Amino acid sequence: MKKKFGREDSKSAKAAKLKKVEQESKTIEEFVQEFRRIARKSKYKEKILVKKLKKRINKVIRRKLMETEQSLRSIEQ
């Protein structure tokens, strides 16, 4: 099965996990740490990861980020 369908830790599996991860009740630090761990082996470039991260954080933080003068360009920001 693993030879035919690949391992669960494959790039596509990591990409699928990125679509499911949500901040929910986690702090932003906890969420970003989890997001980075999953993103590390995904096939996405930094720019795409930042877009995905923005979609997954809670609405209040997302709104605050949109109100700032400086746009979020990296996960570290």
Secondary structure, 3 states (H helix, E strand, C coil): CHHHHCCCCCHHHHHHHHHHCCCCCCCHHHHHHHHHHHHCCCCCCHHHHHHHHHHHCCHHHHHHHHHCCCCCCCCCC
